[in-house]
Amino acid sequence: MRSIAVATAALAGVVNMCLAAPAAPAPEQLHVYPATNNTADGMYTVLWVHQAPLAVVKAAAPALQQRTSAGLGAPATAAASCWTYDVDGFAGTICKAPVTGVPTGGSLQYRVGCDSLSWSTWRVLRSPAATAVRMLAYADGGIAWSNGTMAGLAADAATGQYGAVLNHGDISYANDYKPASNNSWVWDQYLNEAEAHLDGRAGPHVCIVGNHEAQHNFMPYLNRTAMPRGSTRPLGRFYSYTAVGPVSVISFSTEHDVSPGSEIFDFVASSLQHAASSSVRRERPWIVVQTHHPFLCTDLLTFSTRCVEQAERFRADLEGLFMVAKVDLFFSGHNHMLEASWPYANGTHSEDLHNAYERGTVYVVNGNFGDIEGIEPFFVENPGFRMLDSSMSVDTGYARLDVTMTSLAVDFVNSRTGSVWHNFTLTKDAQA
């Protein structure tokens, strides 16, 4: 009997470990990523932060609990893994845990934390439907000039109508805040503000790096995000293929070499070949590419460098792959403005948006989220390939995508007015 009593006491100690650990701040900065390359798998990764030392948080054994969308039944629990890094003054702890079994086109509830750390509120995590999805999209987001965009994204996410968030790079602009050894607070503030649309209520965050993440050799980005690796090769964290409902999303870094023979070129080539195969294109008829640097642009202030020298070099490296795979839509940021081209390939364009992928790719610069560097309102006049732009405006904004098997509508939202600023719709015949 004594051995049973001892064993029972030991078990109680394990069960109540969370209660007995030293108190630590509540979880914050909740954001969700796909855990595999297909959201139909229903597997996601939740990241969050505790503003406390790693030893304190690990002693409390934080976890994730998930339950049905109706909140019924006993929750399932998954232990969290936790870590930290220290290059930018960050003194907190980052944790992650898996969510599984999210139904395609459905949702479930989750929360993170522990009794001694306190729990987050229950959150909704939505997974895209198979044949239709709405997405939010943006680039170049910071903690300055961004209040309107953050509010608009939060309001859209709260509707429950969105299934993914595309981020084309430059996340938080922490490297613009000095000293570099103490700017982690910018990441903290940005991710706390973005939590209202990145915590899963608008689906998973599908992101890629920009030039502003390069500080500290990308360490804050690599620690604070959780996109699945595109491969086991050295740069595998800098590219990914994600199936999102009827869309193949191919994300890759242009902060690294993308020339033929490079690791990223090989990834883009193989991913496009997969996405363009007849069996995949019947299931996911749309191919959307996102990276940070524009491949086609008309920004007046940086035209000779970004839009001629750099964009032409990127197209020389990768446009041939886009043409063979018939990429529908390309998103970038970098230039703090909005513009979109007509379907464009090999120096020519078409103004026909039906089955446009047969003639070229629509190139979008979507970099007017708002950040410490402001908005660029000046464009080169009258290039024939430009479909729309935000000329002479310093307003911020973001994009909404509404995708079915035969249409892809893009609305560009003005964050100041909340109204649709510009829009276009691509249509295509059903895939045979």
C-alpha positions, 0 to 999 in steps of 0.5 A: 500500500505504501508503494501505491501511495508513493506512486500516486504522489509522484503522479500528482507531482507530474500532473501539477508540475504546471501549477507548481512552477514559478509564475511567468507572463501570459502567452502573447504573439500567437501566430499559426503556420502550415505544418506541411505543404498542404493545408488539406492535411489539417496540420498546423504549428502555433508559435507564441512568446512568454516574456520570461527566461527560458528556464522559467518557462520550460519548468512550467511545461507549457502546452497547447490544448485543442477542442472542437469548433463548438468547444465540446468534449475534453481538449486534447493536449500537446506539449510545447517545445521552447527556445530563445535567441539573444542577438537583438536583446530578446530576453523572452522565450518562444514556444511552439506546439502542433495542432492536428485534425483541422477539417478542410474548410472547417475549424477548431479551437485551441489555446496555449499556456499553462496554469502557472503561466496562464492560458491564452483565450480560446482561439479559432483556427480555420483551414481553407476549403478545397475548391474555394478560398479567400486570402489576405495578402501584403508586404512591408509591414511595420509598427509605424504608419500601419495602424489602419492596415492592422485594423483592416486586417483584424476586421477582415479576419474577424468575419471568419471568411478567410483561409490564409494570409500571404506575407511577401516579406519585410516583417516588422522593420526591426532593423530600422530601429537602433541599436541593432543589439536591442531592437527585439521589442519591435518584433514583439510589438509588431507580432502582438499587433498582428496577432488579431489576424495571424492567430489562425482566425484567418487561416495560416500565415504563409510568409517569406523573408525580405531584405529587412529580415537579413539583419543578424543573419536572419536569426530573428526571422528564423526563430520567430516564424515556423514555415515548413522547410522546403527541403533538407538543403541548407537554405530550406527555411527560405522557400516553401510550396504550400497547397491552399485550397485551389491555389499552389503558393510558391514562396522563395527568398530573393535575398539569396542567389536565384540564378540557374544552378542555385538551390533556390532556382532548383526549388522553384523549377521543381515546384513549378513543374509539380504545380503545373502538372495536369493532375495537380492543376486539375485540383489546384488550377491557380499558381501564385508565386510570392517573393519580396523583390519585384520582377516587374515594376515602375517605381520612379524613385528606384526605377533604374536600380530596382525596376531595370537592373534588378527586375530584369536580372530576376526575370532573366533567371526565372521568367522562363520557368514562369512561362513554361508553368504558366504562372497566374499571379506574382506578388512582391513588395519592397517598393512601398506602393501598389501596382499591377501589370497586365499579363506579361511575358517576354517583353509583351503584354495582353489586356485580356484577363480570361485564360491570361496564364496562357499569355503571361503572368500578372505581376503585383507590387503589394508593398504599401502596408505601412512602415517607418520608411513611409509610402512611395507615390511616384511612378514612371508615366504610361508604361504600356504593361501597367494595369493599375497603380496607387499614383500620387497617394500616400495611403496604406493598404493590403489585398484581399483574394477571392479564389474559386476553381475558375476565378481569382479576384483581387481587391486592393483595400485602402486602409484609410477609407476601408474601401476597395481602391483598385481591383481585377479578376482573372478567369479561366476555363475549367481544367480538363 
